[in-house]
């Protein structure tokens, strides 16, 4: 299976869960969901979180302070993932989008990152610094797809993920 096929399957899964979850689960401040896909020399990450946990509010940024908070969150994207230098990884994509929920005052943030490395990622460790950069986040439920597929929770005490 190629990385594009895995990402497509993961996107469908995440989209379905987001749709189903929006009808059955509460919007949970302080908590986020992260998907990590590792295949060969490629790594993709997708985070979904209540906007309040990332930028401190849930409405469209209106004031200069709110616009600055969004810009600061965008600037933090490059510090969210730490890969070992010997892997020779370069970031291919990094984006942050704010999505307003229909018929609600809530909004979510989606962060997408992708990396291409010179060496295979299997057996390596990636450090996820979401809790360092966004202190309002308390836990991040994580789904890893790759050589060792599994679910785990990232906390302040445990921010390393084995690929």
C-alpha positions in Angstrom: 0.0 0.0 0.0 1.4 3.4 -0.9 1.5 6.5 1.4 -1.2 8.2 -0.8 -3.5 5.2 -0.3 -2.9 5.2 3.4 -3.5 8.9 3.7 -6.7 8.5 1.6 -8.0 5.8 3.9 -6.9 7.7 7.0 -8.7 10.9 5.7 -11.9 9.0 5.1 -11.6 7.4 8.6 -10.9 10.8 10.2 -13.7 12.5 8.2 -16.2 9.9 9.1 -15.2 10.0 12.8 -15.4 13.8 12.8 -18.9 13.7 11.2 -20.1 11.0 13.5 -18.4 12.5 16.5 -19.9 15.9 15.9 -23.3 14.3 16.3 -22.5 12.2 19.3 -19.5 13.6 21.2 -18.9 16.9 23.0 -16.4 19.4 21.8 -13.6 18.6 24.3 -11.3 21.6 25.2 -7.8 20.6 26.1 -7.8 17.4 24.1 -6.8 16.7 20.5 -6.6 13.8 18.0 -3.4 13.1 16.1 -2.9 10.7 13.2 0.6 9.7 12.2 1.3 7.8 9.0 4.8 6.4 8.4 5.7 4.6 5.2 9.3 4.1 4.0 10.9 7.6 3.9 7.6 9.5 4.3 5.9 10.8 7.4 2.5 12.6 7.5 0.7 14.0 10.6 -2.8 15.4 11.0 -4.0 17.1 14.2 -7.6 18.0 15.0 -8.2 20.2 18.1 -10.7 22.6 19.4 -9.5 26.1 18.4 -9.6 27.3 22.0 -6.9 24.8 22.9 -4.6 26.2 20.2 -5.3 29.9 19.8 -7.4 30.6 23.0 -10.7 31.4 21.3 -13.3 29.8 19.0 -14.7 32.6 16.8 -13.2 34.3 13.8 -10.2 36.3 14.7 -11.3 40.0 14.9 -8.9 41.9 17.2 -5.2 42.4 16.6 -4.5 40.2 19.6 -6.6 37.4 18.1 -5.0 37.7 14.7 -1.6 37.7 16.4 -2.6 34.4 18.2 -3.5 32.8 14.9 -0.2 33.9 13.3 1.8 32.7 16.4 0.1 29.3 16.1 1.0 29.1 12.4 4.6 30.0 13.2 4.8 27.1 15.8 4.1 24.5 13.1 7.9 24.1 12.4 8.6 23.3 16.0 5.8 20.6 16.5 7.8 17.6 15.3 11.4 16.7 16.0 13.1 14.0 13.8 16.6 12.8 14.3 19.0 14.8 12.0 20.6 11.6 10.7 17.3 10.7 8.9 17.8 13.8 6.6 14.2 14.9 6.7 12.7 17.9 5.1 9.2 19.3 5.6 7.1 19.1 2.4 3.9 20.6 3.8 2.8 22.5 6.9 -0.7 24.1 7.2 -3.1 25.3 9.9 -6.8 25.8 9.1 -9.6 27.0 11.3 -12.9 25.3 10.6 -16.2 26.8 12.1 -18.7 24.1 13.1 -22.1 24.6 11.4 -24.9 25.7 13.8 -22.4 26.1 16.6 -20.2 28.7 18.3 -17.4 26.1 18.3 -14.5 25.9 15.8 -11.7 23.4 15.3 -8.1 23.7 14.1 -6.6 21.2 11.7 -2.8 21.1 11.4 -1.3 19.0 8.6 2.4 18.2 8.3 4.4 16.0 5.9 8.1 15.1 5.7 10.3 13.3 3.2 13.4 11.7 4.6 16.6 10.4 3.0 16.5 7.3 5.2 13.6 4.9 6.2 11.7 5.9 9.3 11.0 2.4 10.6 12.6 1.9 14.0 13.1 5.6 14.6 11.5 7.9 17.1 9.7 11.2 16.5 9.1 13.7 19.3 5.8 15.4 19.2 6.0 18.8 20.9 2.3 19.8 20.8 2.0 20.1 24.6 5.1 22.3 24.8 3.9 24.7 22.1 0.2 24.7 23.0 0.0 24.7 26.8 -3.9 24.6 26.8 -3.6 21.0 25.4 -3.6 18.4 28.1 -3.6 15.2 26.1 -3.4 14.1 22.5 -5.0 10.8 21.5 -2.8 9.4 18.7 -3.3 6.8 16.0 0.0 5.5 14.4 -0.2 3.8 11.0 3.0 2.2 9.8 5.2 -0.8 10.7 3.8 -0.7 14.3 0.2 0.4 14.0 -1.3 1.3 17.4 -3.1 3.9 19.4 -1.5 5.9 22.3 -1.8 9.1 24.2 0.7 11.8 24.2 1.1 13.6 27.5 3.7 16.0 29.0 5.5 12.9 30.4 5.5 10.9 27.2 5.9 12.9 23.9 8.1 10.4 22.0 6.5 8.1 19.4 8.3 5.0 18.0 7.7 4.5 14.3 
